[in-house]
Amino acid sequence: MITIELPRALGPYADGRTRVVLEEPCTTVSDALRALGGHSPGALDRVMDERGQVRPHVNVFLNGESIRFLSGLETPTPDGSSILIVAAVSGG
Amino acid sequence: MTQKTAANGSGVMLLVGTMKGAFVLRSDAKREKWKAEGPHFAGETVYALSHDTRNGRNRTYAATQSFHWGATIRTSEDGGRTWTGPERHPVRFAEDSGEALKQVWQIVPGRADEPDALYCGVEPAALFESRDNGETWTPVEGLLAHEHRPKWQPGGGGLCLHTIVLDPENRDRTLIAISAAGVYRTDDGGRTWTARNNGIRAEFMPDKFPEFGQCVHKVVHHPARPQRLFLQNHWGLYRSEDWGDSWQDIANGVPSDFGFAMQMHPHDQNTVYIVPLQSDEFRCTPEAKLRVYRTKNSGASWEALSDGLPQSGAYETVLRDALTADSLPVPGIYFGTRSGKIYGSSDEGDSWQEITDGLPPVVCVKAA
């Protein structure tokens, strides 16, 4: 089981939820995000672009660590992992 | 002469896109007092707005870009008072294209005889079309696969397709402009595209008159004389009488031929408006005077319009889609600045008033 925590901005695209529990097997962050897209394609659209890359100003954390400093989307997700998606500190 | 149905009864609705959301300004036909609503999409960039009255519609489109969550197109059915957005971003490149949408720069309703068609220009430079009122969009492959594409270079705003000029008499002919690739035209419904930059200079290139690579900022025409085009270039003002096959310099009497914005008079095919800027480095109004320039003779001469506009200390910038005209019998002309001001004229530019101040940087103004 993997849990994905979404920012409030994405709640409307996930049936109003900001916490999505994935029951399907997910061995990597990529698997988990694609599973999220199966339930909530609008939420995934806002996290990843058409190329399947995390948008530049979105941060994805696995169990508290940014996946940018792990193995990116191929970072393994042990059972019970928590994925946190947040808007990066950016803008103007 | 086409008289659009104003979305605000017999008055005027100004759609204003800014770096921090969209605003809607409304006035009656006198255009003396305005009420502002907004911001809609607070915090999001709104580079393109469009109003569609074909087939009795009262639909407004807004291209919005979240710094974090990507770009999409939202719609309003009540004159911009309330908006809805799609579940998924409707304008998207194919997954295997290697491209990702950054921004929608232009939304243009299709011709009168294709009432369900819409076109949009995007960054990275591509043209998308919809045949179902914007429900679904597909890229125009003939342009996306153009042999010049690998050599197109981004301008200061990115590699964007910002201008779409439809031939109202010929569905197969469309002209587009890309910064910095120049003008391209199709005569076969989008299957093939040919660069149409003969006579347009590229000041920043070793060859000043290349086949392509120009940084064209805006192209306009009058539907009653579609083959005659006016063009504001990154240095240069031009007119074409042959759908862009050739271009003639018309920078006759302007303080600078650099600028972004250009607007056609809605009822007079010889009258065009521009807002010159001092240089591509400074990009502010020359001599710190805010002046709109108007030609009434297709570019043979230009006159400064300054009555009511600040003539000292005005370091203003008006961007390519921030100059517009309404379609009332005596048309109003409007523009927005990067400093967040909106100015309007209800007498074709002869005199001006400040409509509002204090908005976020204005990137787009459209009258409906």
Chai-1 contact restraints between the chains, C-beta under 6 A:
chainA,res_idxA,chainB,res_idxB,connection_type,confidence,min_distance_angstrom,max_distance_angstrom,comment,restraint_id
A,P41,B,R88,contact,1.0,0.0,6.0,A-B,restraint_1
A,G42,B,E87,contact,1.0,0.0,6.0,A-B,restraint_2
A,G42,B,R88,contact,1.0,0.0,6.0,A-B,restraint_3
A,D45,B,R88,contact,1.0,0.0,6.0,A-B,restraint_4
A,D45,B,H89,contact,1.0,0.0,6.0,A-B,restraint_5
A,R46,B,W69,contact,1.0,0.0,6.0,A-B,restraint_6
A,R46,B,G70,contact,1.0,0.0,6.0,A-B,restraint_7
A,D49,B,A100,contact,1.0,0.0,6.0,A-B,restraint_8
A,E50,B,R92,contact,1.0,0.0,6.0,A-B,restraint_9
A,E50,B,F93,contact,1.0,0.0,6.0,A-B,restraint_10
A,E50,B,E95,contact,1.0,0.0,6.0,A-B,restraint_11
A,E50,B,A100,contact,1.0,0.0,6.0,A-B,restraint_12
A,R51,B,A100,contact,1.0,0.0,6.0,A-B,restraint_13
A,H57,B,F67,contact,1.0,0.0,6.0,A-B,restraint_14
A,H57,B,H68,contact,1.0,0.0,6.0,A-B,restraint_15
A,V58,B,H68,contact,1.0,0.0,6.0,A-B,restraint_16
A,A87,B,H68,contact,1.0,0.0,6.0,A-B,restraint_17
A,G91,B,F67,contact,1.0,0.0,6.0,A-B,restraint_18
